[in-house]
Amino acid sequence: KVTLPVGKSYDVAFSGKIANVLKWTAETPQLYTLLLTLKDTNGRVVEVTSHKIGFRAIEIKDGQLFVNGKKIFIKGVNLHEFNTEKGQVVDEAVMMRNLKLMKELNINAVRTSHYPQPPLWYKLCDQYGLYLVDENNLESHGLGYGPDNVSNFPEWHAAHMDRVMRLVERDKNHASVIIWSLGNEASNGKAFFDLYDWVKARDNGRPVQYEQAYQRDRNTDIICHMYPSWENMLRDAKKDLGRPYIMCEYAHAMGNSMGNFQDYWDLMRSSKNMQGGFIWEWYNHGFKTKDEQGRPYWAFGGDLGGYGKMNSDNFCMDGIISPDQQYIPHTLIVKKVYQNILFEAKDLKNGLLTVVNDYTFTSLTPTTHTFTWVLLKNGEKAAEGTFDVTIPAHSKKDVVLPLPAIAKEDGVEYFLHVFANTKKADAFLPAGFEVAKGEFALASNAYFADKANPLKANPLKVDAAAVDAATVDAATVDAKGAQTATTAVPLEIDDTDNRATVKSGTLSYVFSTRDGQPLLEMKQDGRNVFDELPTLNFWRAPTDNEFGENAQIRLRLWDAAGQNVIYTYKGKQTVGGAVSFDYQAKLRGIEAVVDLTYTVRPDGSLAVQANYKALSDDLPEMMRFGMIMTLSGEFS
């Protein structure tokens, strides 16, 4: 009972104990309903309110983030408010679709970049289970960094404090909020130290993070770097950093991206303090429109009449899903790397496989998941089966699969595919939904072995000092009547006027036996196979992220490298019915050479081996190394 003075507020503290409480986590979002009833002195109800609450403990111990006493991995993504139909008006349907996709992709955490989001989002995350880093609506990097940033200006101090106070007071009762973020890209200064101190005093049950504190300043409980370099991550992974290391932004998902995503997680799993991060970002932000021919496309940047106005080109198209909340190509990379069931090859020859339960609070049992395996022989199903397994959370177990006996066979390769699927439907995933998979090449694989090639037994010389190497192995020509050699016919070789002609049935090659150009001609039935002969190539179109690092400028040296080559003829050799021609390619103006060997095999097929050797340590990274060619229209 309390006495409330008229027109005054009054804080009331109360407590209770719940036996065997069901604990809230993103995997097990157990909620209770707190019902508060206000009665007058006569026992009449004046007001009733309620709130869904979850019981969980968020701690940092020994430099690691724990939920309910267990270390977790943050498999996160950054989320901007967006609705391709209604701009930034995000309704429940959009939120529920996002939640469904996140559950499908094994995402367990969201950073509310860079502001608090609608209250409904927090209720849904409480209900369905997502960890939230709740970010203060504070970003001022446009006003400067360093000592002259506005957090050090007294006239801006109250505005800083007001924003974080409103954030915490509004969202403090949500179980899904496990970390407070002081803001984004606003340098560091007095106001941010005061923000940190106020939040820690107001809520001692959650960590506070701020990216701009780096590993230097006291006002962050978590090292939450933004796009750290790979070299710095390798360095930090070896240390005991004393604080959790959870990247607030990483794996910039712009354009053709996410190819190195597995590397991040292999490294983080080797570290004591690294516990994941938040991909930048969730959405490609585009609006559907049509071009002059009526074809639909996603508009961004200078589209929609904004070409002459300030814009950031396609910098808003940097997500892992489309504007209308559909998968795009690199979406599936996220699902694979973030999966909570992992498979490791232990002794595949004897069918021994390790299944890792990467869930923190969920056991794997025959009632939760089904497991299947398929053995492929040259892409065709050779055997298949199912298995059950029971594995407690955050542990692993070996299983033996009844694989058939496999003998090494030239021209044959085997791949083992393993799948985990849901056994029962839940709010988002249907029964039978694939949540994890693995693929393993068997050690006996010899798909590229070639009995007809004597060079396998008598290998050509290879420069062991080569810094990098790539082999372009041209398959036997087989199009529109081209020869497919199944039996070896002795090659016909004619050396005349610094040219060597090699014939195999209806196939013929002409090689230069002097300095200049290596392969001069390849014909099938008297018709040119190539419109453009194979030439060295060191370039490809830059990706969007590479434009961000100016790779199109820094690495431009390699663009024309394949067109500026000095070829030196090194000689010819014949081994076991095959003939090979050796050349050295000197890249004009670049301190590097490529040793080339063209081999016409007894069956008439052509193999090209290219060994690259850098002659300097200060060459820029290559975009690509290989050969490029154009088939004649008759064979394309």
Helices and strands as residue ranges (DSSP letters): E 32-39, E 45-53, E 58-61, E 64-67, E 70-71, E 74-78, H 92-104, E 109-111, H 119-128, E 131-135, G 141-143, G 146-148, G 150-152, G 154-156, H 157-171, E 177-181, H 190-202, E 208-209, G 211-213, H 230-237, E 245-250, H 261-268, E 274-279, E 287-290, E 296-299, H 331-337, E 341-347, G 348-350, E 352-357, E 369-377, E 380-387, E 395-400, E 414-422, E 434-441, G 454-456, E 468-473, E 492-496, E 499-504, E 507-512, E 519-524, E 527-528, E 530-537, H 544-548, H 551-554, G 556-558, G 561-563, E 565-575, E 578-587, E 592-600, E 606-614, E 626-631
